């Protein structure tokens, strides 16, 4: 999914791309940890840090010293918001509420050993504007007086897939990942385009690209068709044809017998109606979507068949 790839790329690059004032400070006199208060969803698409709208409810922060802690929330549309500022107790977890969000959201949690006036970050339209406001708020404090922790997540209106096939028990893959067997309901999928495929031994795989929409169930019906090749028997004289000891028809002069059969190695018997001619027994390999030809000939009174 294109949006998934973009989100993962942003998450992976964030720590190296954010401006210096918003990076963790290894020289800070306070150590800070910050984590979302609810675990993310684990959709079959493999996306990480995914939540339903309105997103996680809060941030759990912890410091090794008493500190002033504030979260700066930057939604995808800009317009940064500030959480309340809390005073932490060393080693004790404290929860900071987060505002509702939709889309890719960045949270920069600032911990300082003294009060900071971070009001300048309100309504900042970009991360760079947030960085400038934090730099201004900390300009009078020593570099060791504060540090920042970065958290990212994505909140979406999620959709569902209902996948059925004409062959129950068919193995399904969604976005290239094994999802289960049909019929199958999949929930908590981020919106976007993905590929659904079904496979089962003896059948041609079936694939369909679908678009998942938020707050909707998308129905996917896949039709698998049996693997089949063509066995063709040509004979200059009328002959009965048996496959795996079952009579399946007759080949007549100028009228070859065409049979749709499952791929594999088949025991084929061709028996001329003229009993003076010898019956022929052959092993014929049939491949999917191909023609395997058994060609019989009558030469100097001798009846023979070969596989072409």
N, C-alpha and C positions, 0 to 999 in steps of 0.2 A: 504494500500500500504506500502510495507516494507520501501521504501526510505522515505516516508512521516513520518512514525513512528520514524525513526532514526533522521530526521530533527527536529521534535518536541521535542524529547528527548534532543538533543544537545542544542536547544534554551532554554529549561527549566533549564538545568543544567549549562548553561554558566556562569551566574553571580556568582555561587559558586565555579566553577572550574578554572576560569582564575587566573593566578598568581597575587600575591598581588600588584606588581607595575602597573598592568593594571586595578585595581578595582577603583571604585569611592572613593574619599577620603573625609570622613565626616568632617575632620579637616581643609580642604583646605580653603584658604582665598578668593576663587572665586567659584561661583556656575555656573555650565555648563549644558546646555540641548542640545541634538543633535537628530535630526529626519530626516528620508529620505524625499526628496523633492517631491516625488510622492507617492500616496497611493498604497498599494500592490493589487494584483488581489485577487478575492474571488472565487476560483474554487469550484465546487460542492463537491469535495473531502474534503473540510474544511481546507486545508492547509493555514497557515498564513505566512506572510512575503515573498510571492512568486511574482517574477517578470519575465517578458520575458527577454531573452538575448537581449541586454547587461547589463540589470539591471537598477536600478534607476540612474538618471543622476547626483545627487548631494546630499549633506547633508546640512540641515539647522541648524546652531548653534547659540546659544545665551548665553551670560554671564551677570552677574550682575555687573561686573567691567571690565575695559579695560584689555584685556588679549591677549596673543599670542596663536592661536589655529591652530593645525595641525591634520589631519586625517591619521591614519595608516591603510591601507587596506591589509587584509590577505586573499588571495584567497585559495580555497581548495587544490591547488597544491603547496602552499607555494610561496615564492618570494614576500615578503611584499613590498608594494609601499607607498610612501609618497605623500600626497596632498601638494599644496602650503600652506604656513603659512600665516594666515591673522590676522590682529589686529582688535579686535572687539570693537564696541561702546556699552557701557552698555545698556542693554534692547533692542538692535536693532538686528534683525535677519540678519545673514550673510550666504551666500551660498558657500559651498566648493564643487568643482566638484569631482566626483568619476570616476575612470577608468572603462572601460568595464569589466564585470565579467561573469563567468559561474560556477554554482554550489553554494555550501554553502560558504558564505563570511562573515568575521567578520571585523568590523571597530572599531578601538579604537581611539577615539578623545581626544587629549591631550590639555588641557587649562592650561597655566602657566602665572604667574604674571610677568615673565621676559623671555628673549630669552632662548630657549633650542636648543642644537645641537642634533637633532634626526636622523642625517644621518646614524648612525650605524644600524638603523632598516631596511635599504634598502636590499632587497633580502633575508631577514630572512626567514628560511624555516619552522618555526613553531611559535606558540604563545609563547612558552617558550623562544625562541631566541629573539622575539620581547620584551618580558618582561625584559630580561637581558639587552638589549640595552637601554630601557627606564630607567631602574634602574641606569645604568651607566651615562646616560645623566642628570639625576636629582640628582646624588649623592652629588653634591656640593651645592644644594639648600635645604632650609628647607622643611620639609614634608608638611607644609601648603602652599607651593608655587605652587602646581599644583594638578590637579585632572583629572580623565579620565571618559569618557562616552562610553558605549559599545552599538553597534548596530549590529544586524545580519539580513541577508536576504539570499534568495536563488534565483538565476537567472537560468532559464532553457529554452531550446527549447521546447515549449509547443505543445501539439497535440490536436486533436479534435475527438469526437465520433459522429457518425450518427447512431441512433438506430431506427429500424423499427420492427413492429410485424405484424402478420397476422390478428390481431384484432385491428383496429385503436381505439385510446382512452384508450389503456391499461396503467395503472399506472406503472411508471418506477422508479426503485431505482438504484443508482450508488454508489458503495462503501458503501452500507447500508443506503444512504441518499436519501430522496424523491427528484426526479429530475424533474418530470413533466409527461406528457402523450405522448405516441407514435403517430406519428413519432416525433423524437426529435433530435436536433443538440446541442451538448455541446462543448464549446470551452475552451481554456485556461486550459487544463488538464496537470498536470506534467507527465512526462514519467514514466511508470511502469505498474504493473499488478493490475487490479481491477475487481470487480464482478458487472455485470449488470443483474438485474432481472426485470421481468415483472409479474404483477398480475392483475387479473380481476375476479369479481364474476362470478361463473359458469365455470371457467377454472382452469386447473392445472397450478401453477406458472411455469415459465420458467426462467432458470438462465444460464449465460455463463460468464466464466472468459476470459478477453481480455487483451491484452498488448497495452498500448498507447505508440506511438512513436512520438518523437519530429518532428514538421513541417510536420505531416501527418494526414489525416483523416482516422480513423479506422471505418469500417462499421460493424455493429452488427445487425443481423437478428434473432429475437426470434420467435419461433413458440409455441403458446399456444393451448393446446388440451382441448376440453370440458370435464368437470367432467362427469363421467359415471360409473354406476354400472350395474350389471346384474340381471334382474328379470327372474327367472326360474320357470316355471309352469309344474308340473308333474301330469298326470291324467291317471287312468286305462281305461278311456273311452274317446272317442273323445269329445273335449269341445272347444268352442270359448272363446277367452280371450280378454277382453276389459280393457284398462287402461285410466282412466279419461274419461270414456264414449266413447272412440274411440276403435273400433275393431282393434286389432293388429296382430291376427293370431290364430292358433289353436294348442292345445296340444293333441297329439295322443298317444295311448298305446305304450309304449316303445320309444316314440319320444318326449321328453320334449320340451317345447317352451322356447328358450332363447332370451331375449330382452335386448338391451343396452339402458338404460334410465338415465335421469338426477337424481342425488341424491335427496332424499326428501321422504315425506310420500305420497304414491300414492293410489288412489281408484282403486282396481282391482276387476273385475267381471269375474267369470268362469261359463259359461253356457253350460251344457252338450247338445249334439245334440239330445240325447234321452230325449224328453220333459217330460218323466215320472220322471226324476230325477230333484232335486231342484237346481236352480242356486245358486251360492255362491258369497257373497259380502264381501270383506276384505279390510282392510287398511294395507299396506305393507311399511315398512321403508326401503329405499334403500340407501346404503352408497357407496361412491366412491371406485371403484376398488374392490368391494366385490360382492358376489353372495347372493341374497335374494331368498329363496326357498319357493314357495307355493306348498305344497304337498297335493294332493287330493286322496281320497280313497273311495271305494265302499264296504260297510259292511252291510250285511243282507238287501240289497236293498236300503240302505240309502247312499246318496252321500254327502260327507263332504270334506272341504278343510281347512287346517291350515297353518299358517306361521311358518316355522322353523327358 
